[in-house]
Each structure stands twice: as C-alpha cells, then as structure tokens.
Amino acid sequence: MLLDHPSDGPTAIRTQFGAIFVSLELSRSNWLITSLSPGKGEKMSRHSLTAGDVAGLMKL
C-alpha cells in the first residue's frame, strides 16, 4: 500500500536477510565476482577470474 503522506508511526527495518547477494563485474580481460551471505560474519567473498572462464565461474 502506498501512502501519499508520511507515516507518524515507527518503521520496522529488517536486519536479518535470508538472501545471498552476488555482484559480477565483467570486463574484456577480467571478471570480478563478490558475494555476501548470511552467517559469514558480514565478510564479503571476492574472486577474480580471467574473462570467459565460465567453468571457473561455475566452480565458485
């Protein structure tokens, strides 16, 4: 439901997500893959592959 006016009540913010966040930065020479998953202490995983290495991407 959309409101046309601001709400005066408190807003709940979810701090626990049941999701895995993944980013892919694809260039012609390198691929950078990062991921953040719940329960990992908020530490981001970071992997670099040669561009076009689909087999390496699937192993991650």
C-alpha positions as CSV (number, residue, x, y, z in Angstrom):
1,M,0.0,0.0,0.0
2,L,1.4,3.4,-1.0
3,L,0.8,6.4,1.2
4,D,0.6,10.0,-0.1
5,H,1.7,11.3,3.3
6,P,4.5,10.4,5.7
7,S,3.6,8.0,8.5
8,D,3.9,9.1,12.1
9,G,4.3,5.5,13.3
10,P,7.5,3.6,13.8
11,T,9.0,1.8,10.8
12,A,10.4,-1.7,11.2
13,I,13.7,-2.3,9.5
14,R,14.7,-5.9,8.8
15,T,18.3,-6.6,9.8
16,Q,18.3,-10.3,9.1
17,F,18.0,-11.2,5.4
18,G,17.7,-14.8,4.2
19,A,19.4,-13.9,0.9
20,I,22.8,-14.2,-0.8
21,F,23.9,-11.1,-2.6
22,V,26.2,-11.5,-5.6
23,S,27.8,-9.0,-7.9
24,L,29.5,-9.6,-11.2
25,E,31.9,-7.0,-12.8
26,L,32.6,-8.2,-16.3
27,S,35.3,-6.7,-18.5
28,R,37.1,-7.9,-21.6
29,S,40.1,-9.1,-19.6
30,N,38.9,-10.0,-16.1
31,W,35.7,-10.9,-14.2
32,L,35.4,-9.9,-10.6
33,I,32.8,-11.8,-8.5
34,T,31.8,-10.8,-5.0
35,S,29.2,-12.3,-2.7
36,L,27.8,-11.7,0.8
37,S,25.8,-14.4,2.5
38,P,24.1,-14.6,5.9
39,G,26.1,-16.2,8.7
40,K,29.5,-15.3,7.3
41,G,30.2,-12.5,9.8
42,E,29.4,-9.9,7.1
43,K,32.6,-10.7,5.3
44,M,32.4,-10.3,1.6
45,S,33.9,-13.1,-0.6
46,R,35.9,-11.7,-3.6
47,H,37.1,-13.8,-6.6
48,S,38.8,-12.8,-9.8
49,L,38.8,-14.8,-13.0
50,T,40.1,-14.4,-16.5
51,A,37.3,-13.2,-18.8
52,G,35.4,-16.0,-20.4
53,D,36.3,-18.6,-17.7
54,V,32.7,-19.9,-17.4
55,A,34.0,-23.2,-15.9
56,G,35.8,-21.3,-13.2
57,L,32.7,-19.2,-12.5
58,M,30.6,-22.4,-12.1
59,K,33.1,-23.8,-9.6
60,L,32.6,-20.8,-7.3
